[in-house]
Amino acid sequence: MRFKKAQSSANQLAKTAISNGPIKGINRKIKALKRIHYGFKNIDHFYARILLIVK
C-alpha cells in the first residue's frame, strides 16, 4: 500500500516538476525569525520582517 502511494506521488512529481522546497525554505526562515523575536512587544515589526524575507 505504501509503495503504491509513494510511486503515485513520484510519478506525479515527474509529470509536473513542481517542488514544495521553496515553501519549506520560507517556512524555515519564518520559524527562525519567530525564535529570534520571542518576547518582542510590537507584532507589526515581526510581520514587516516576514514580508522582507518572503520578497
N, C-alpha and C positions, 0 to 999 in steps of 0.2 A: 504494500500500500504506500509506504513512504517513498519507495523508489519511483513509483509511477508519478506521484505528486512532484517529486524533485525533477524528474525527467520532463514533465509537462512544463514546469517553471523554466527549466533550462532551454527548452525548445522555444518558449515564448520570448525569452531574452534574446535568443539568437535571431529571431524574426524581427524584433523591434529595435534592438540595440539601444534600449533605454536603461539607464542605471540610476539607482537611488543614492549613489555615492555622494553627489553634490549636496543633497538634502541632509544626509547624515553628517557631512562635514559642517554645515551651517548649524545643525543642532548641537554638535560637539562644541563649537565656538560659543554658542549661547549658554550652554551649561557651564563652561569655564568662566564666562562673564558673570553668571549668577553666583558662582563661588567667590569671585573677586568682590562683587558688590554686596555681599551679605552684610546687613546691618546699615546700609545707607538709607537715609530717610527720603530722598527725592526719587521717586519711581520714574519720573519723566526723563531724568538723565539716563537711567537704565534703558528705557525704550529708545532714546536717541542713540545710545551706543549700539544697540541691536541693529538699528537701521544703518548705521555706519558699517557694521560688519557685513550685513547682507548685500550692500551695494558694491 
